Amino acid sequence: MDTWTIVTIILWVVIIGYAAYELYLYFQRKKAATPLDNEAFKKDMRRAQIVDVREKDTFNAGHILGARNIPYSQLKQRAAELRTDQPIYLYDDKKTLSYRAAILLRKNGFEDLYVLQEGYSGWDGKIKRKKTLD
């Protein structure tokens, strides 16, 4: 075989491998948490633990009213702060970290997990900002 044929074969193997990995992640996310649109999130949020998985400074700049901040980077160590007998509503700016958080929580025995479908950037409900001293 010539060099171009080998390069083409390797390229196809990499592309197929990457596509298989993305498909695997898609099903992991789908299995880990249920997506909720804004209306469904608002409807039942009083009965749930709302967790913002963004970092503290982003949380302080603005977050969903009633949410607590447990950054994804600290979630593994702080998962014990969450109750297993109540639903957990997760969100971040979009939804990537939320699904990662859901996968991590699912591995730690949490079952009733939901993700805000459009993330904080698509949220149209009440928000709170931390007051800063000038």
SULHUMO-V272258 format. One record per residue. N is the residue number from 1. OMEGA is omega in whole degrees, 0 to 359 (* if undefined). Layout:
n->N omega->OMEGA
n->N omega->OMEGA
This chain:
n->1 omega->178
n->2 omega->185
n->3 omega->183
n->4 omega->178
n->5 omega->179
n->6 omega->179
n->7 omega->179
n->8 omega->179
n->9 omega->179
n->10 omega->179
n->11 omega->179
n->12 omega->178
n->13 omega->179
n->14 omega->180
n->15 omega->180
n->16 omega->177
n->17 omega->179
n->18 omega->179
n->19 omega->178
n->20 omega->179
n->21 omega->178
n->22 omega->177
n->23 omega->176
n->24 omega->179
n->25 omega->178
n->26 omega->181
n->27 omega->174
n->28 omega->180
n->29 omega->181
n->30 omega->180
n->31 omega->186
n->32 omega->186
n->33 omega->177
n->34 omega->177
n->35 omega->177
n->36 omega->173
n->37 omega->184
n->38 omega->183
n->39 omega->179
n->40 omega->179
n->41 omega->180
n->42 omega->186
n->43 omega->186
n->44 omega->186
n->45 omega->179
n->46 omega->180
n->47 omega->186
n->48 omega->171
n->49 omega->182
n->50 omega->184
n->51 omega->174
n->52 omega->184
n->53 omega->176
n->54 omega->180
n->55 omega->188
n->56 omega->182
n->57 omega->177
n->58 omega->177
n->59 omega->181
n->60 omega->179
n->61 omega->178
n->62 omega->180
n->63 omega->178
n->64 omega->180
n->65 omega->180
n->66 omega->181
n->67 omega->171
n->68 omega->183
n->69 omega->169
n->70 omega->182
n->71 omega->179
n->72 omega->181
n->73 omega->181
n->74 omega->189
n->75 omega->181
n->76 omega->181
n->77 omega->186
n->78 omega->182
n->79 omega->180
n->80 omega->177
n->81 omega->182
n->82 omega->179
n->83 omega->180
n->84 omega->184
n->85 omega->178
n->86 omega->176
n->87 omega->177
n->88 omega->177
n->89 omega->183
n->90 omega->171
n->91 omega->172
n->92 omega->182
n->93 omega->178
n->94 omega->173
n->95 omega->183
n->96 omega->180
n->97 omega->180
n->98 omega->179
n->99 omega->175
n->100 omega->178
n->101 omega->180
n->102 omega->178
n->103 omega->179
n->104 omega->180
n->105 omega->178
n->106 omega->178
n->107 omega->180
n->108 omega->172
n->109 omega->178
n->110 omega->185
n->111 omega->187
n->112 omega->188
n->113 omega->181
n->114 omega->180
n->115 omega->175
n->116 omega->191
n->117 omega->182
n->118 omega->180
n->119 omega->181
n->120 omega->181
n->121 omega->178
n->122 omega->184
n->123 omega->179
n->124 omega->179
n->125 omega->182
n->126 omega->178
n->127 omega->177
n->128 omega->175
n->129 omega->178
n->130 omega->179
n->131 omega->179
n->132 omega->177
n->133 omega->180
n->134 omega->*
